[in-house]
Every structure is written in C-alpha cells, then in structure tokens.
C-alpha cells in the first residue's frame, strides 16, 4: 500500500467539532501516515489525544476571529502543496462543499454539489429526500411547540427518538446529545427551546433486536460510482439504542449496499459518506436513520487484504492513482476502548473485566491502542480519568 499512494501529496484532516475523544480523526491520521503520506491536522490543540500521534506531521489549531476559508488558506500556504482535504464532521463537510470554489486551488476535493451535504446532514431535509426517493425512514415530525410535541407523541407513541435536525448549530456547552430516546411527554417538552438555531425532530422509535443496527461506508467518484465501500453491523453502542458504535463487525448486507448505491446515484453524490440503518421487522425494511456526508468514525472496520480503506481510496482517487474497484475483507471487528466498556457490561456480554479485556485483545482493530503509536492511547486514558473526576466533583456540589 505504501507504494500505491503518492507520498508527495499531503493530506489535511479537518474537524470543526470540539471533541477530543473523536477516534475517527486518529484513524485517518494513522492510516495515511502508515502509507507514507505527510498528514496535517486542524484540530483542538495539544490537549487532544490525537495530537500525540507520531503519524501527525504538523498540527494547526483554529484561530479566534479568523474565517473558515481564511484559516484553511493560511494552513494550505504553510503546507506548501495541494493537499487532500478530509473532513471528520458534518459542519466541516458542509463548509468545505459550500466554499469548494475558493478552496480548490489549495486542496484536492471531490467535485460535490455545493448544497448537497447540508441538505443531507439536515435531518429534517433528509426526511424529504427519503420520501422523494422511496427510501424507507421512520415517520418524522418537526416540533416547535408543546401542542406539536403532544400531537407527535400521540401519533408516534412512546418511546420515540428526539433528534436535533442541525446538530452543528447546537449551543456550545449545552450538554445536549444529537440523538436521544424519549420515554415521556415531559422529556420531549423539556427539549423545546434548548437547541439554539437547530430544529427539534421527533421520530417513531423502530424496535430493534440484537442484530438490527447497520451502517454503510463508501467513497464515490465523479460518476457517483462506489469505488470502495462496505456494510457493518453495530453490535454495541453508547448510549445504548441511539449512540455511536463501540463494537462493530463488518458483515455483507446486499440490501443495504444496494440502497446506499441507489441513493448516491440518484443524488449525484461524490466523496465519502456514512449511513446508519435499522431493520424494521414490522415493515420488513431497512430504515435510513442518518446520512453523514463525511468519514465515519469506525471506517477502519473496512479494509481489504492490501490495507486499502476509505481514506486511502480517497487519496488514491484524488491524486490520480486509482486503478480499479476493490472490496473489503468481511468479518473484521472494531472496538472503541473508552466507550465500549459501558455497554459491554450493561448488555451482560462480558461479565468481568478479564472477559472484556479478552474481547478487546481479540478485536481486529482498536480505536486507540496501537503498538506502533501508543501515546494517543495514554493521553486518551488520562483525559478520560480527568473528565471522570470533573463529573464526580460537579455531582457533589
């Protein structure tokens, strides 16, 4: 793989979301760095565990008072060559697409329609897109008043799922989850007015079983053809039922792959995407829950026998070195150490610490721990302990 990628073409990993525990950012840096690519990161700062990776050639932080394009242009000038730009969150993907004309002289980007990422990441807009394309999705309502919440609860039943339609617009420090399961009318009403400029959605809760949560990750070229992609099953999540994947397995699912490719072709989608599905037994259909127009945090679950993954596919394609389509090796497992321990014990799968550590050792890929790049894991552990003590102090007050 080292010989396949053009090491003269650097990469910039970009994240706007202030989340120091974002393991997908570390995965992207490691993947390209191990392939001989010079990787730069525009992230929070030295307190972020990812900043300790030996594969990060240079770190930049967001300056106060400087605009998005101005900041990226300054970073590009520092790098000195056109770099592949990889976005790690929805806000970044939206901003890059909408400013692509200004950024393209400095970065290698998919030729994405400027307004498409915003339309898909907006969960209210996604419901309209699904309806127009015939893609199954749970019934969804936008609510702004107590009366509308009451009507939605009466129509959709309890429990239901509350989502912020534009999570990148949520107020900083509000402590709001992008998605949560609601069990009472009062819980739903309590969310009104707390999301700043983001709309609040209430969605019918699809009752899922142990093997009902799925995802698809893929990279699409200028013809909206999938060059590399795969389906995986979410075995554990945090928070349970409506959270990020903490333990996943790559498993072939032709129905989901077909739905993803059909949707991408109909939309003219280009670049990386991450889709979440849940199987609805009542409808015998896979319902699309989220469309993320950027790299998924567990993307390293999908790799072929050469080590090809989504960020390497993107680099090969945008640098002009892509040769042929590829398929991932299925059956791989991925575990996120700092989050998986909670749902693992709660679900009763690993009843002891020794049992969970054994499961961790047996995983094909870990989010943080790596023998050749261990300092991010050490830093993550320290930050996790620090956050735990901070929360304990706040509860005692």
Secondary structure as UniProt FT lines:
FT   TURN            2..4
FT   TURN            7..8
FT   STRAND          11..14
FT   TURN            20..21
FT   HELIX           23..34
FT   TURN            35..36
FT   STRAND          39..43
FT   TURN            46..47
FT   HELIX           49..52
FT   TURN            54..55
FT   STRAND          56..61
FT   TURN            64..65
FT   HELIX           68..79
FT   STRAND          83..87
FT   HELIX           90..98
FT   HELIX           100..103
FT   TURN            104..106
FT   STRAND          107..108
FT   TURN            114..115
FT   HELIX           116..121
FT   HELIX           123..133
FT   STRAND          140..143
FT   HELIX           146..156
FT   STRAND          160..164
FT   TURN            165..166
FT   HELIX           167..169
FT   TURN            172..173
FT   STRAND          179..182
FT   HELIX           185..190
FT   TURN            191..193
FT   TURN            196..197
FT   STRAND          200..204
FT   TURN            210..211
FT   STRAND          213..220
FT   TURN            222..223
FT   STRAND          226..238
FT   TURN            240..242
FT   STRAND          244..250
FT   HELIX           254..267
FT   STRAND          271..280
FT   TURN            281..284
FT   STRAND          285..292
FT   TURN            297..298
FT   HELIX           299..301
FT   TURN            305..306
FT   HELIX           310..318
FT   TURN            319..320
FT   TURN            330..331
FT   STRAND          333..335
FT   HELIX           337..346
FT   TURN            347..348
FT   HELIX           353..362
FT   STRAND          365..366
FT   TURN            371..372
FT   HELIX           375..396
//
